[in-house]
Amino acid sequence: MSWRRPVVVIAKALADDCLQEARNDYFGQYYRFTNVEVHKEDDPEFYKALGEWVDRPTLLSPPEVS
């Protein structure tokens, strides 16, 4: 997204961008915590502890992109 004068920027477009960035950030973390086998070698100690966390909350699936 290129820079535009503030008077030209539409609030909805900014909100959409912000929500899309938040969704992307959440999806990255969701993928990291739900695909343990893929990332286990990155931090074995962390993923061992994650696997042993008995009452770990269930993460909600990221929303679909519209």
C-alpha distances in whole Angstrom, upper triangle without the diagonal:
4,7,9,13,14,16,13,11,13,14,14,11,10,13,12,9,12,15,13,13,16,17,16,18,21,21,21,24,26,26,27,30,31,31,34,35,32,31,35,35,32,34,38,39,36,36,40,40,37,40,43,41,43,42,38,36,34,31,29,27,23,23,22,18,18
4,6,10,12,14,12,11,13,15,16,13,12,16,15,13,15,18,17,16,20,21,20,21,24,25,25,27,29,29,31,33,35,35,37,38,35,34,38,38,35,37,41,42,39,39,43,43,40,43,46,44,46,45,41,39,38,34,33,31,27,26,25,22,22
4,7,9,12,10,9,12,14,16,13,12,16,16,13,15,19,18,17,20,22,21,22,26,26,26,29,31,31,32,35,36,37,39,40,37,36,40,40,37,38,42,43,40,41,44,44,42,44,47,45,47,46,42,40,39,35,34,32,29,28,27,24,24
4,6,8,6,6,10,13,15,12,12,15,16,14,16,19,19,19,22,24,24,25,28,29,29,31,33,34,35,37,39,39,41,43,40,39,43,43,40,42,45,46,43,44,47,47,44,47,49,47,50,48,44,42,41,37,35,34,30,29,28,25,24
4,5,5,7,10,13,15,14,13,17,18,17,18,21,22,21,24,26,26,27,30,31,32,34,35,36,38,40,41,42,44,46,43,42,45,46,43,44,48,48,45,46,50,49,46,49,52,49,51,49,46,44,43,39,37,36,33,31,31,28,27
4,5,5,8,10,13,12,11,14,16,15,16,19,20,20,22,25,25,26,28,30,31,32,34,35,37,38,40,41,43,45,43,41,45,45,42,43,47,47,44,45,48,47,45,48,50,47,49,47,44,41,41,37,35,35,31,30,30,27,26
4,6,8,10,13,13,13,16,18,17,18,21,22,23,25,27,28,28,31,32,33,35,37,38,39,41,42,44,46,48,45,44,48,49,45,46,50,50,47,48,51,50,48,50,53,50,52,50,46,44,43,39,37,36,33,31,31,28,27
4,6,10,12,11,11,15,16,16,17,20,21,21,24,25,26,27,29,31,32,34,35,36,38,40,41,42,44,46,44,43,46,47,44,45,49,50,46,47,50,49,47,49,52,49,51,49,46,43,42,38,36,35,31,29,29,26,24
4,6,9,8,8,11,12,12,14,16,17,18,20,22,22,24,26,27,28,30,31,33,34,36,37,38,41,43,40,39,43,44,41,42,45,46,43,43,47,46,43,46,48,46,47,45,42,39,38,34,32,31,28,26,25,22,21
4,6,5,7,9,10,11,13,15,16,17,19,20,21,23,25,26,28,29,30,32,34,35,36,37,40,42,40,39,42,44,41,42,45,46,42,43,46,45,42,45,47,45,46,44,40,38,36,33,30,29,26,24,23,20,19
4,5,5,6,9,10,11,12,14,15,17,18,20,21,23,24,26,27,28,30,32,33,34,36,38,41,38,38,41,42,39,40,43,44,40,40,44,43,40,42,45,42,43,41,38,35,33,30,28,27,24,22,22,19,18
4,5,5,6,9,10,10,12,14,15,16,18,20,21,22,24,26,26,28,30,31,32,34,36,39,37,36,39,41,38,39,42,43,39,39,43,41,38,41,43,40,42,39,36,33,31,28,25,24,21,19,19,16,15
4,5,5,6,9,10,10,12,14,15,16,18,20,21,23,25,25,27,29,30,31,32,35,37,35,34,38,39,36,38,41,41,38,38,41,41,38,40,42,40,42,39,36,33,31,28,26,24,21,18,18,15,14
4,5,5,6,9,10,11,12,14,15,17,18,20,21,23,24,26,27,29,30,31,34,36,34,33,36,37,35,36,39,39,36,36,40,39,36,38,41,38,40,38,34,32,30,27,25,24,20,19,19,16,16
4,5,5,6,9,10,11,12,14,15,16,18,20,21,22,24,26,27,28,30,32,35,33,32,35,37,34,35,38,38,34,35,38,37,34,36,38,36,37,35,32,29,27,24,22,21,18,16,17,14,14
4,5,5,6,9,10,10,12,14,15,16,18,20,21,22,24,26,26,28,30,33,31,30,33,35,33,34,36,37,34,33,37,36,33,35,38,35,37,34,31,28,26,23,20,19,16,14,14,11,11
4,5,5,6,9,10,10,12,14,15,17,19,20,21,23,25,25,27,29,31,29,28,31,33,30,31,34,35,32,32,35,35,32,34,37,35,36,34,31,28,27,23,21,20,16,15,15,12,12
4,5,5,6,9,10,11,12,14,16,17,18,20,21,23,24,26,28,31,28,27,30,32,29,30,33,33,30,30,34,32,30,32,35,32,34,32,28,26,25,21,19,19,15,14,15,13,14
4,5,5,6,9,10,10,12,14,16,16,18,20,21,22,24,26,29,27,26,29,31,28,29,32,32,29,29,32,31,28,30,33,30,32,29,26,23,22,18,16,15,12,11,12,10,11
4,5,5,6,9,10,10,12,14,15,16,18,20,21,22,24,27,25,24,27,29,27,28,31,32,28,28,31,31,28,30,32,30,32,30,26,24,22,18,16,15,11,10,10,8,10
4,5,5,6,9,10,11,13,14,15,17,19,20,21,23,26,23,22,25,27,24,25,28,29,26,26,29,29,26,28,31,29,31,29,26,23,22,18,17,16,12,12,13,11,13
4,5,5,6,9,10,11,12,14,16,17,18,20,22,25,23,22,24,26,24,24,27,28,24,24,27,26,23,26,28,26,28,26,22,20,19,15,14,13,10,11,13,12,14
4,5,5,6,9,10,10,12,14,15,16,18,20,23,21,20,23,25,23,24,26,27,24,23,27,26,23,25,27,25,27,25,21,19,17,13,12,10,7,7,9,9,12
4,5,5,6,9,10,10,12,14,15,16,19,21,19,18,21,23,21,22,25,26,22,22,26,25,22,24,27,25,27,26,22,20,18,15,14,12,9,10,11,10,13
4,5,5,7,9,10,11,13,14,16,17,20,18,17,20,21,19,19,22,23,20,20,23,23,20,22,25,23,25,24,20,18,17,14,14,13,10,12,14,13,16
4,5,5,6,8,10,11,12,14,16,19,17,16,19,21,19,19,22,22,19,18,22,21,18,20,23,20,22,21,17,15,14,10,10,9,7,10,12,13,16
4,5,5,6,8,10,10,12,14,17,15,15,18,20,18,19,21,22,19,18,21,21,18,20,23,21,23,22,18,16,14,10,10,8,6,9,10,11,15
4,5,5,6,9,10,11,13,15,13,12,15,17,15,16,18,20,17,16,20,20,17,19,22,20,23,22,18,17,16,12,13,11,10,13,14,14,18
4,5,5,6,9,10,11,14,13,11,14,16,14,14,17,17,14,13,17,16,13,16,19,17,19,19,15,14,13,10,11,11,10,13,16,17,20
4,5,5,6,8,10,13,13,12,14,17,16,16,18,19,15,14,17,17,13,15,18,16,18,17,13,12,10,7,8,7,8,11,13,15,19
4,6,5,6,8,11,9,9,12,15,14,15,16,18,15,13,17,17,14,15,18,18,19,19,16,15,13,10,11,9,9,13,14,16,19
4,6,6,7,9,8,7,9,12,10,11,13,14,11,10,14,14,11,13,16,16,18,18,15,15,13,11,13,12,13,16,18,19,23
4,6,6,10,10,9,10,13,12,12,13,14,10,9,12,12,8,10,13,12,14,14,11,11,10,9,11,11,13,16,18,20,24
4,6,9,9,10,11,14,14,14,15,16,13,11,13,14,10,11,14,13,15,15,12,12,9,8,11,10,12,15,17,19,23
4,6,6,7,9,12,12,13,13,16,13,10,13,15,12,11,15,15,17,18,15,15,13,12,14,13,14,17,18,20,24
4,5,5,6,9,10,10,10,12,10,7,9,11,9,9,12,13,15,17,14,15,14,14,16,16,17,21,22,24,28
4,6,5,8,10,11,10,13,12,9,11,14,12,11,14,16,18,20,17,19,17,17,19,18,20,23,24,26,29
4,6,8,9,11,11,14,13,11,13,16,14,14,17,18,21,22,19,20,19,17,19,18,19,22,22,24,27
4,6,5,7,8,11,10,8,11,13,12,13,16,17,20,21,18,19,18,17,19,18,19,22,23,24,28
4,5,6,5,9,8,6,8,11,10,10,14,15,18,20,17,19,19,18,21,20,21,25,26,28,31
4,6,5,9,10,9,10,13,13,14,16,18,21,23,21,23,22,22,24,24,24,28,29,30,34
4,6,9,9,9,11,14,13,15,17,18,22,23,20,22,22,21,23,23,23,26,28,28,32
4,6,5,6,9,10,11,12,15,16,19,21,18,20,21,20,23,23,24,27,29,30,34
4,5,5,6,9,10,10,12,14,18,20,18,20,21,21,24,24,25,29,30,32,36
4,6,5,6,9,10,11,13,16,18,16,19,21,21,24,25,26,30,32,33,37
4,5,5,6,9,10,11,14,16,14,16,17,17,21,22,23,26,29,30,34
4,5,5,6,9,10,13,15,13,15,16,16,19,20,21,25,27,29,32
4,5,5,6,9,12,15,13,16,17,18,22,22,24,28,30,32,36
4,5,5,6,10,12,11,14,16,17,21,22,24,27,30,32,35
4,5,5,9,10,8,11,12,13,17,18,20,24,26,28,32
4,6,8,10,9,12,13,14,18,19,21,25,27,30,33
4,6,9,9,13,14,16,20,22,24,28,30,33,36
4,6,5,9,12,14,17,20,22,25,28,31,34
4,6,9,11,14,18,20,23,26,29,32,35
4,6,9,12,15,18,21,24,27,30,33
4,7,9,13,15,18,21,24,27,30
4,6,9,13,15,18,21,24,27
4,7,9,12,15,18,21,24
4,6,9,12,15,18,21
4,6,9,12,15,18
4,6,9,12,15
4,7,9,12
4,6,9
4,6
4
